[in-house]
Amino acid sequence: MADRKAVVLVARRTFDDAIARLREHFEVRVNDDDAVWPQDELIRRLQGVYITGSEQIDATLLDACPDLRAVCSMAVGYNNVDLPACTARGVLVSNAPDVLTETTADFGFALMMATARRISESEHFLRRGEWHKWSYDMFAGSDVHGSTLGILGMGRIGQAIARRGHLGFGMRVIYHNRSRLAPALEAPLAAQWVEKDALLQQADHLVIVVPYSPASHHAIGARELGLMKPSATLTNIARGGVVDDAALAQALATRRIAAAGLDVFEGEPQVHPGLLTVPNVVLTPHIASASIPTRLAMSHLAVDNLIAALSGGRPPTALNPELLNRGAEPA
Ligand code: DGY
């Protein structure tokens, strides 16, 4: 093992700089076509893999790749990786937290504003050549400033959205999270923890930032949508599957809620057909963290982790750091 370079698979196309850094350390195989490889195409006997939030790393793949030692993702969400199965086989897993927090919060806030102020819907109207005169209620939406911002999932990104809402737009911030924030974190945001149903009933603008897990599957379904104000908006920048998209499409079609902004979808890149036909939804293709500097930072963090994991160092954002204490053998 020590006399040959580890083979690292970069499962999706990425920045040349990131690949060049990997090539300094490893034999690198790149997916130049950027095709989303099904599992059976993922190369056997790889030792380290650079992934995004899309590739499924599960027990079947791990068993087919007995030499695999590190799975390093450029995404923060890692619901596509079976972490216990990796840990059981001694495979180091890392994600990319922190570096995307502010960029993702910017986008979440922008999507929420676009939804509240009906920006996509009115742009499509204009592009279709349907704008013939100004009228007093044309595309009148709801205010963001001074309204109640409800956040489901108050981790780093949730807190960054709360900062924008409270400090920038004078919003009242309520949130629901498994655990309450420390008072020192709540105080500058004047953020108030509430039960989930109270969050749904009180929010003018609900933003979903909770990670996907079996416990959060369909956390927002028909019952939850039924609790929301008819004037409310819902923005999902978390993961598809946290919201029941079929129930949401129905709630939008019947104006049970006013509008939604969605960056993530169940079964993406497929989108529920009911969401494609209702006008009161803003749809974007999972781009919340997509600024060039942030995507580059995410990419470099995955590379930092891979280099450390395969060279006997300490990966900076390991998700199963307990493996490091077992004296993992260097490449
Ligand atoms: C993340 O980092 O989790 C983003 O959603 C991209 O997958």
Boltz pocket constraint, residues with backbone or C-beta under 6 A from the ligand:
constraints:
  - pocket:
      binder: B
      contacts: [[A, 52], [A, 53], [A, 54], [A, 74], [A, 75], [A, 76], [A, 77], [A, 78], [A, 96], [A, 100], [A, 237], [A, 238], [A, 286], [A, 289]]
      max_distance: 6.0
